[in-house]
Amino acid sequence: EPEVTQTPSHQVTQMGQEVILRCVPISNHLYFYWYRQILGQKVEFLVSFYNNEISEKSEIFDDQFSVERPDGSNFTLKIRSTKLEDSAMYFCASSEPGLRNNEQFFGPGTRLTVL
Amino acid sequence: RKEVEQDPGPFNVPEGATVAFNCTYSNSASQSFFWYRQDCRKEPKLLMSVYSSGNEDGRFTAQLNRASQYISLLIRDSKLSDSATYLCVVSGDSSYKLIFGSGTRLLVRP
Protein backbone atom coordinates (compact mmCIF):
# COMPACT_ATOMS: atom_id res chain seq x y z
CA GLU A 1 0.00 0.00 0.00
CA PRO A 2 1.47 3.39 -0.95
CA GLU A 3 2.41 5.61 1.97
CA VAL A 4 3.83 9.02 2.82
CA THR A 5 7.39 8.91 4.10
CA GLN A 6 9.27 11.53 6.12
CA THR A 7 12.88 12.11 7.08
CA PRO A 8 14.44 12.46 9.54
CA SER A 9 12.33 10.81 12.20
CA HIS A 10 13.93 13.00 14.86
CA GLN A 11 15.79 16.28 14.47
CA VAL A 12 17.51 18.08 17.31
CA THR A 13 18.70 21.62 16.68
CA GLN A 14 19.87 24.73 18.47
CA MET A 15 17.64 27.77 18.66
CA GLY A 16 18.25 30.08 15.71
CA GLN A 17 19.39 27.31 13.38
CA GLU A 18 17.72 26.42 10.10
CA VAL A 19 16.08 23.03 9.66
CA ILE A 20 14.65 21.29 6.61
CA LEU A 21 12.11 18.54 7.05
CA ARG A 22 11.57 16.22 4.13
CA CYS A 23 8.57 14.32 2.87
CA VAL A 24 7.81 12.05 -0.05
CA PRO A 25 4.05 12.15 -0.68
CA ILE A 26 2.08 9.33 -2.26
CA SER A 27 3.08 9.34 -5.91
CA ASN A 28 -0.22 10.06 -7.65
CA HIS A 29 -1.42 12.64 -5.14
CA LEU A 30 -1.60 16.29 -6.11
CA TYR A 31 -2.16 18.15 -2.84
CA PHE A 32 0.46 18.28 -0.12
CA TYR A 33 0.22 19.54 3.44
CA TRP A 34 2.20 20.19 6.57
CA TYR A 35 0.68 19.94 10.03
CA ARG A 36 2.24 20.12 13.42
CA GLN A 37 1.37 18.76 16.84
CA ILE A 38 2.90 20.22 19.97
CA LEU A 39 3.16 17.58 22.70
CA GLY A 40 -0.18 17.12 24.42
CA GLN A 41 -2.03 19.39 22.01
CA LYS A 42 -4.15 18.89 18.91
CA VAL A 43 -2.93 18.60 15.35
CA GLU A 44 -2.76 22.03 13.66
CA PHE A 45 -2.71 22.91 9.97
CA LEU A 46 0.31 24.82 8.69
CA VAL A 47 0.15 24.97 4.91
CA SER A 48 -1.25 23.35 1.79
CA PHE A 49 0.51 23.20 -1.56
CA TYR A 50 -0.81 22.51 -5.03
CA ASN A 51 0.52 23.01 -8.53
CA ASN A 52 3.86 24.26 -7.21
CA GLU A 53 2.46 27.00 -5.05
CA ILE A 54 0.98 27.55 -1.62
CA SER A 55 -2.79 27.32 -1.76
CA GLU A 56 -3.46 28.11 1.89
CA LYS A 57 -1.50 28.82 5.05
CA SER A 58 -2.34 29.32 8.70
CA GLU A 59 -1.31 32.11 11.06
CA ILE A 60 1.39 29.81 12.40
CA PHE A 61 3.06 29.70 8.98
CA ASP A 62 4.88 33.03 9.19
CA ASP A 63 7.93 34.32 7.30
CA GLN A 64 10.18 31.87 9.13
CA PHE A 65 8.53 28.99 7.31
CA SER A 66 8.73 28.02 3.67
CA VAL A 67 7.81 25.01 1.57
CA GLU A 68 9.20 23.69 -1.65
CA ARG A 69 8.82 20.84 -4.07
CA PRO A 70 12.38 20.75 -5.40
CA ASP A 71 11.82 17.75 -7.67
CA GLY A 72 9.05 15.39 -8.70
CA SER A 73 8.95 13.48 -5.47
CA ASN A 74 10.11 15.49 -2.44
CA PHE A 75 8.18 18.10 -0.51
CA THR A 76 10.08 20.07 2.10
CA LEU A 77 9.35 22.36 5.03
CA LYS A 78 12.08 24.80 5.99
CA ILE A 79 12.19 26.73 9.24
CA ARG A 80 14.77 29.50 8.86
CA SER A 81 15.53 30.41 12.45
CA THR A 82 14.07 27.93 14.89
CA LYS A 83 12.54 28.98 18.19
CA LEU A 84 11.97 26.91 21.31
CA GLU A 85 8.24 26.96 20.60
CA ASP A 86 8.81 25.26 17.23
CA SER A 87 9.46 22.01 19.10
CA ALA A 88 6.72 19.67 17.91
CA MET A 89 5.88 16.71 15.71
CA TYR A 90 5.64 17.80 12.09
CA PHE A 91 3.43 15.68 9.88
CA CYS A 92 3.35 15.75 6.11
CA ALA A 93 0.16 14.63 4.37
CA SER A 94 -1.04 14.22 0.82
CA SER A 95 -4.38 13.82 -0.89
CA GLU A 96 -6.08 13.46 -4.22
CA PRO A 97 -8.98 15.92 -3.95
CA GLY A 98 -12.11 15.35 -5.91
CA LEU A 99 -11.71 11.63 -5.88
CA ARG A 100 -12.32 10.55 -2.31
CA ASN A 101 -13.69 13.32 -0.19
CA ASN A 102 -10.26 14.90 0.29
CA GLU A 103 -9.03 12.03 2.41
CA GLN A 104 -5.55 12.96 3.57
CA PHE A 105 -2.87 10.41 4.39
CA PHE A 106 -0.20 11.25 6.90
CA GLY A 107 3.45 10.38 7.12
CA PRO A 108 5.01 9.09 10.36
CA GLY A 109 6.21 12.56 11.33
CA THR A 110 9.45 14.28 12.25
CA ARG A 111 9.95 15.07 15.90
CA LEU A 112 11.70 18.45 16.05
CA THR A 113 13.40 19.39 19.29
CA VAL A 114 14.77 22.92 19.58
CA LEU A 115 17.24 23.47 22.41
CA ARG B 1 -16.57 28.16 20.62
CA LYS B 2 -13.99 25.61 19.50
CA GLU B 3 -14.08 24.69 15.81
CA VAL B 4 -14.25 20.97 16.59
CA GLU B 5 -15.16 19.83 20.07
CA GLN B 6 -14.79 16.37 21.57
CA ASP B 7 -15.03 14.84 25.02
CA PRO B 8 -11.40 14.09 25.93
CA GLY B 9 -12.29 10.94 27.91
CA PRO B 10 -10.71 8.62 28.72
CA PHE B 11 -13.33 6.03 28.01
CA ASN B 12 -12.30 2.88 29.85
CA VAL B 13 -14.25 -0.14 28.60
CA PRO B 14 -13.91 -3.94 28.75
CA GLU B 15 -13.19 -6.00 25.66
CA GLY B 16 -16.35 -6.71 23.73
CA ALA B 17 -18.09 -3.52 24.83
CA THR B 18 -19.78 -1.05 22.53
CA VAL B 19 -18.58 2.52 22.85
CA ALA B 20 -19.75 5.73 21.21
CA PHE B 21 -17.92 9.00 20.68
CA ASN B 22 -19.47 12.30 19.77
CA CYS B 23 -18.16 15.46 18.24
CA THR B 24 -19.60 18.86 17.34
CA TYR B 25 -18.29 21.37 14.84
CA SER B 26 -18.91 25.09 14.59
CA ASN B 27 -18.78 25.86 10.86
CA SER B 28 -22.09 24.94 9.28
CA ALA B 29 -20.53 25.23 5.80
CA SER B 30 -18.03 22.43 6.45
CA GLN B 31 -17.97 19.91 3.64
CA SER B 32 -16.00 16.84 4.63
CA PHE B 33 -15.89 14.87 7.85
CA PHE B 34 -13.60 12.15 9.10
CA TRP B 35 -12.58 10.02 12.01
CA TYR B 36 -8.87 9.41 12.43
CA ARG B 37 -7.19 7.36 15.11
CA GLN B 38 -3.87 8.28 16.65
CA ASP B 39 -1.68 6.00 18.70
CA CYS B 40 0.72 7.55 21.19
CA ARG B 41 3.33 9.68 19.41
CA LYS B 42 2.29 8.35 16.00
CA GLU B 43 0.67 9.92 12.98
CA PRO B 44 -3.09 10.27 12.60
CA LYS B 45 -4.46 7.36 10.56
CA LEU B 46 -7.67 7.67 8.61
CA LEU B 47 -10.32 5.44 10.10
CA MET B 48 -13.22 6.47 7.92
CA SER B 49 -14.90 9.33 6.13
CA VAL B 50 -18.33 10.29 7.42
CA TYR B 51 -21.27 10.79 5.09
CA SER B 52 -24.73 12.22 5.68
CA SER B 53 -26.26 8.85 4.96
CA GLY B 54 -24.10 7.23 7.62
CA ASN B 55 -21.53 4.59 6.87
CA GLU B 56 -20.24 1.40 8.34
CA ASP B 57 -16.90 -0.36 8.11
CA GLY B 58 -16.86 -3.64 9.98
CA ARG B 59 -17.25 -2.88 13.70
CA PHE B 60 -17.21 0.88 13.11
CA THR B 61 -20.22 3.02 12.28
CA ALA B 62 -20.11 6.77 11.68
CA GLN B 63 -23.02 9.18 11.51
CA LEU B 64 -23.30 12.82 10.50
CA ASN B 65 -26.11 15.17 11.47
CA ARG B 66 -25.62 18.39 9.51
CA ALA B 67 -28.59 20.14 11.11
CA SER B 68 -27.12 19.65 14.59
CA GLN B 69 -23.49 19.86 13.39
CA TYR B 70 -22.81 16.63 15.14
CA ILE B 71 -20.69 13.61 14.22
CA SER B 72 -20.59 10.26 15.97
CA LEU B 73 -18.52 7.09 15.92
CA LEU B 74 -19.73 3.78 17.28
CA ILE B 75 -17.33 0.92 17.93
CA ARG B 76 -18.87 -2.48 18.50
CA ASP B 77 -17.16 -5.51 20.07
CA SER B 78 -14.14 -3.47 21.25
CA LYS B 79 -10.72 -5.06 20.93
CA LEU B 80 -7.60 -4.34 22.95
CA SER B 81 -6.09 -2.99 19.73
CA ASP B 82 -8.80 -0.31 19.55
CA SER B 83 -7.08 1.51 22.42
CA ALA B 84 -6.05 4.83 20.93
CA THR B 85 -7.10 8.47 20.65
CA TYR B 86 -9.93 9.05 18.19
CA LEU B 87 -9.80 12.35 16.35
CA CYS B 88 -12.84 14.04 14.91
CA VAL B 89 -11.76 15.99 11.83
CA VAL B 90 -13.56 18.47 9.62
CA SER B 91 -12.57 20.03 6.34
CA GLY B 92 -13.37 23.66 5.66
CA ASP B 93 -16.11 25.08 3.49
CA SER B 94 -13.83 26.35 0.72
CA SER B 95 -10.62 24.86 1.92
CA TYR B 96 -8.87 21.51 1.97
CA LYS B 97 -7.23 22.08 5.33
CA LEU B 98 -8.22 19.64 8.06
CA ILE B 99 -9.40 20.98 11.39
CA PHE B 100 -8.80 18.55 14.20
CA GLY B 101 -10.54 18.06 17.49
CA SER B 102 -8.41 17.40 20.54
CA GLY B 103 -9.36 13.74 20.48
CA THR B 104 -11.13 11.23 22.69
CA ARG B 105 -8.96 8.65 24.40
CA LEU B 106 -10.19 5.06 24.47
CA LEU B 107 -8.74 2.39 26.74
CA VAL B 108 -9.97 -1.16 26.20
CA ARG B 109 -9.12 -3.47 29.10
CA PRO B 110 -8.99 -7.29 29.07
HADDOCK unambig.tbl for C-alpha pairs under 7 A between the chains (distance, minus, plus):
assign (segid A and resid 41 and name CA) (segid B and resid 102 and name CA) 6.84 0.50 0.50
assign (segid A and resid 42 and name CA) (segid B and resid 100 and name CA) 6.63 0.50 0.50
assign (segid A and resid 42 and name CA) (segid B and resid 101 and name CA) 6.61 0.50 0.50
assign (segid A and resid 42 and name CA) (segid B and resid 102 and name CA) 4.80 0.50 0.50
assign (segid A and resid 43 and name CA) (segid B and resid 100 and name CA) 5.98 0.50 0.50
assign (segid A and resid 44 and name CA) (segid B and resid 100 and name CA) 7.00 0.50 0.50
assign (segid A and resid 45 and name CA) (segid B and resid 97 and name CA) 6.53 0.50 0.50
assign (segid A and resid 45 and name CA) (segid B and resid 98 and name CA) 6.68 0.50 0.50
assign (segid A and resid 101 and name CA) (segid B and resid 32 and name CA) 6.40 0.50 0.50
assign (segid A and resid 102 and name CA) (segid B and resid 96 and name CA) 6.96 0.50 0.50
assign (segid A and resid 105 and name CA) (segid B and resid 46 and name CA) 6.95 0.50 0.50
assign (segid A and resid 106 and name CA) (segid B and resid 43 and name CA) 6.28 0.50 0.50
assign (segid A and resid 106 and name CA) (segid B and resid 44 and name CA) 6.46 0.50 0.50
assign (segid A and resid 106 and name CA) (segid B and resid 45 and name CA) 6.83 0.50 0.50
assign (segid A and resid 107 and name CA) (segid B and resid 43 and name CA) 6.50 0.50 0.50
assign (segid A and resid 108 and name CA) (segid B and resid 42 and name CA) 6.30 0.50 0.50
assign (segid A and resid 108 and name CA) (segid B and resid 43 and name CA) 5.14 0.50 0.50
assign (segid A and resid 109 and name CA) (segid B and resid 43 and name CA) 6.36 0.50 0.50
